[in-house]
Amino acid sequence: MILARKFTLAEDDDYEHLAAAGGRLRALLEAFAENRLPPDYGPEQLAGYARSLLSVQRPDGSFASFTDPDKLDADVGTDAHRFVSWAASAFLCRLQDVHDGIEGLEEGIYAVLRSAVVADLNFPESGPAEPVQQVEAILILSSGGIPARLKADPFLAPELKDSLDCLTSDFRRRLESGDTSLPGGIDYKSLFSRALAALES
């Protein structure tokens, strides 16, 4: 398994390049969260990746795979800005749990969790597929232990905590009422169950 050793921005706004830059972060987060890091990817490599990530943190606390995500179409910006921010926050929080000696790590986590980009879990551009996007965002955040972190300290990121609480209520309502099929007839009960379990853990 080959994992990126540093976070790199896409050189242009070509979607494949944007997706690849965010995908490398997501692949590292997944391997880290599932304890599948290769033997040569230890604390030093994780710290190095975190430093490269923090070096491109945006002034509002968010992260993106492109230098100017505001210029991207809404759906592309969701992938290149919002999902990258969620993955970055999860990676940094997970890293802090095992390696807290990285300069700027605590401040970076505080800033990203309080950013408007991370707190906004609505996807109007996705239409009927909005709940699927919400589940994906929740599963990313939970891979970094963020719901549990905010349960322990709700004042760390009040807006994000409110958003998570709203989705907890919505997913619970869906499961209790059987409202888990989205347009197209696909039943997402198992995904809503996973997301709710992650939110309540």
C-alpha positions as CSV (number, residue, x, y, z in Angstrom):
1,M,0.0,0.0,0.0
2,I,1.5,3.3,-1.1
3,L,0.2,6.3,0.9
4,A,1.0,10.0,0.5
5,R,3.8,11.4,2.7
6,K,2.5,15.0,2.4
7,F,-0.6,16.8,1.4
8,T,-0.3,18.5,-2.0
9,L,-2.8,20.9,-3.7
10,A,-4.1,20.2,-7.2
11,E,-2.2,22.3,-9.7
12,D,-5.4,23.4,-11.5
13,D,-9.1,23.1,-11.3
14,D,-9.3,19.9,-13.4
15,Y,-11.8,17.7,-11.5
16,E,-9.6,14.6,-11.8
17,H,-6.7,16.4,-10.2
18,L,-8.9,17.9,-7.5
19,A,-10.4,14.5,-6.7
20,A,-7.0,12.8,-6.7
21,A,-5.6,15.4,-4.2
22,G,-8.5,14.8,-1.8
23,G,-8.5,11.1,-2.4
24,R,-5.0,10.7,-1.2
25,L,-6.0,12.3,2.1
26,R,-9.1,10.1,2.4
27,A,-7.0,7.0,1.7
28,L,-4.5,7.9,4.4
29,L,-7.3,8.7,6.9
30,E,-9.1,5.4,6.1
31,A,-5.9,3.3,6.6
32,F,-5.1,5.2,9.8
33,A,-8.6,4.8,11.2
34,E,-8.6,1.1,10.4
35,N,-5.1,0.4,11.7
36,R,-3.9,-0.6,8.3
37,L,-0.9,1.7,7.9
38,P,2.1,0.0,6.4
39,P,5.0,-0.7,8.7
40,D,7.1,2.1,7.2
41,Y,4.4,4.7,7.9
42,G,4.9,5.4,11.5
43,P,4.5,8.4,13.9
44,E,7.2,10.4,12.1
45,Q,5.5,10.0,8.7
46,L,2.1,10.9,10.2
47,A,3.5,14.0,11.8
48,G,5.1,15.0,8.6
49,Y,1.9,14.7,6.7
50,A,0.1,16.7,9.4
51,R,2.6,19.5,9.1
52,S,2.2,19.6,5.3
53,L,-1.6,19.7,5.8
54,L,-1.5,22.5,8.4
55,S,0.8,24.5,6.2
56,V,-2.0,25.0,3.7
57,Q,-4.9,25.5,6.2
58,R,-7.0,28.4,4.9
59,P,-7.6,31.6,6.9
60,D,-11.1,30.5,7.8
61,G,-9.8,27.2,9.3
62,S,-11.0,25.0,6.5
63,F,-8.9,22.9,4.0
64,A,-9.2,22.5,0.2
65,S,-7.5,20.6,-2.5
66,F,-7.4,23.8,-4.6
67,T,-6.0,27.2,-3.8
68,D,-9.2,29.1,-4.5
69,P,-12.2,26.8,-3.9
70,D,-14.7,29.7,-4.1
71,K,-14.1,29.7,-7.8
72,L,-15.3,26.1,-8.2
73,D,-18.9,25.1,-9.1
74,A,-20.9,24.1,-6.0
75,D,-20.8,20.3,-6.6
76,V,-17.1,20.4,-7.3
77,G,-16.5,22.7,-4.4
78,T,-18.3,20.2,-2.1
79,D,-15.7,17.5,-3.0
80,A,-12.7,19.8,-3.2
81,H,-13.4,21.9,-0.2
82,R,-16.0,20.5,2.2
83,F,-15.1,16.9,2.1
84,V,-11.4,17.7,2.2
85,S,-12.1,19.8,5.3
86,W,-14.0,17.0,7.0
87,A,-11.3,14.5,6.1
88,A,-8.5,16.8,7.3
89,S,-10.3,17.5,10.6
90,A,-10.8,13.8,11.2
91,F,-7.1,13.0,10.4
92,L,-5.8,15.8,12.7
93,C,-8.1,14.8,15.6
94,R,-7.1,11.1,15.2
95,L,-3.5,12.1,15.2
96,Q,-3.8,14.2,18.2
97,D,-5.1,11.2,20.2
98,V,-1.8,9.4,19.6
99,H,0.7,12.2,18.9
100,D,0.2,15.6,20.5
101,G,3.6,17.1,20.1
102,I,3.1,18.7,16.7
103,E,3.5,22.5,16.6
104,G,0.2,24.1,15.7
105,L,-1.8,20.9,15.8
106,E,-4.2,22.0,18.6
107,E,-4.8,25.4,17.1
108,G,-5.4,23.9,13.7
109,I,-8.0,21.5,15.0
110,Y,-9.7,24.2,16.9
111,A,-9.9,26.4,13.8
112,V,-11.1,23.7,11.4
113,L,-13.8,22.4,13.8
114,R,-15.1,25.9,14.2
115,S,-15.0,26.8,10.5
116,A,-18.4,27.4,8.8
117,V,-17.4,24.9,6.1
118,V,-17.1,22.0,8.5
119,A,-20.3,23.0,10.5
120,D,-22.5,23.1,7.4
121,L,-23.8,19.6,6.8
122,N,-26.5,20.5,4.3
123,F,-26.2,19.7,0.6
124,P,-28.9,21.6,-1.3
125,E,-27.0,21.1,-4.5
126,S,-27.4,17.4,-4.2
127,G,-31.2,17.4,-4.2
128,P,-32.7,14.1,-3.2
129,A,-29.3,12.6,-2.7
130,E,-28.6,15.0,0.2
131,P,-29.0,12.4,3.0
132,V,-26.4,10.1,1.3
133,Q,-23.9,13.0,1.3
134,Q,-24.7,13.7,5.0
135,V,-24.1,10.0,5.9
136,E,-20.7,10.1,4.1
137,A,-19.7,13.3,6.0
138,I,-20.7,11.8,9.3
139,L,-18.7,8.6,8.7
140,I,-15.7,10.7,7.8
141,L,-16.0,12.8,10.9
142,S,-16.6,9.8,13.1
143,S,-13.4,8.1,11.8
144,G,-11.6,10.9,13.7
145,G,-13.7,10.5,16.8
146,I,-15.2,14.0,16.3
147,P,-18.8,13.3,17.5
148,A,-17.4,11.7,20.7
149,R,-15.0,14.6,21.2
150,L,-17.8,17.2,20.9
151,K,-20.0,15.2,23.3
152,A,-17.2,15.5,25.8
153,D,-16.7,19.2,25.1
154,P,-19.7,20.8,23.2
155,F,-18.2,24.2,23.5
156,L,-15.2,23.2,21.4
157,A,-17.3,23.7,18.3
158,P,-20.9,24.7,19.1
159,E,-22.1,25.1,15.5
160,L,-20.8,21.7,14.4
161,K,-22.2,20.1,17.6
162,D,-25.7,21.6,16.7
163,S,-25.4,20.2,13.2
164,L,-24.5,16.7,14.4
165,D,-27.4,16.8,16.9
166,C,-29.8,17.7,14.1
167,L,-28.6,14.8,12.0
168,T,-28.8,12.5,14.9
169,S,-32.5,13.3,15.4
170,D,-33.1,13.1,11.6
171,F,-31.4,9.7,11.2
172,R,-33.2,8.3,14.3
173,R,-36.5,9.5,13.0
174,R,-35.9,7.9,9.6
175,L,-35.0,4.6,11.1
176,E,-37.9,4.6,13.6
177,S,-40.4,5.4,10.8
178,G,-38.9,3.3,8.1
179,D,-38.2,6.4,6.0
180,T,-34.9,5.1,4.6
181,S,-35.6,4.8,0.9
182,L,-34.6,7.7,-1.3
183,P,-35.9,8.6,-4.8
184,G,-35.0,5.8,-7.1
185,G,-36.2,3.2,-4.7
186,I,-32.8,2.4,-3.0
187,D,-33.0,1.6,0.7
188,Y,-30.3,3.2,2.7
189,K,-31.3,1.7,6.1
190,S,-27.9,0.2,6.7
191,L,-26.1,3.4,6.0
192,F,-28.4,5.4,8.2
193,S,-27.8,2.8,10.9
194,R,-24.0,3.1,10.6
195,A,-24.2,6.9,10.7
196,L,-26.5,6.9,13.7
197,A,-24.2,4.5,15.6
198,A,-21.2,6.7,14.8
199,L,-23.1,9.8,16.1
200,E,-24.1,8.1,19.3
201,S,-20.8,6.3,20.1
